[in-house]
Amino acid sequence: MKIMLPPEERKALKELLDAALQRSDAGSIVPRPIPSETMFMLMLIHLEAKVNELEEKLEEQPEIPRVPSLNHSQLARDSDPHEQ
């Protein structure tokens, strides 16, 4: 079955699937694993590791302007028209 995705999305999916397969030993220690849940969790772990790696690289580059972190609770209050 050929996946009907644009090439860049197909490449990203392949990277996630490969990363999950590389970490599949960690998923095998769950008593009654559900394969799809294990696969998604391993993909999330991979993405979190990539985000952490990129954050570390950004910290090493002080000349890059920083975007302030979003405070989600503040954002919710600001967008709620009923709360004054």
Secondary structure, 3 states (H helix, E strand, C coil): CCCCCCHHHHHHHHHHHHHHHHCHHHHCCCCCCCHHHHHHHHHHHHHHHHHHHHHHHHHCCCCCCCCCCCCHHHHHHHHCCCCC
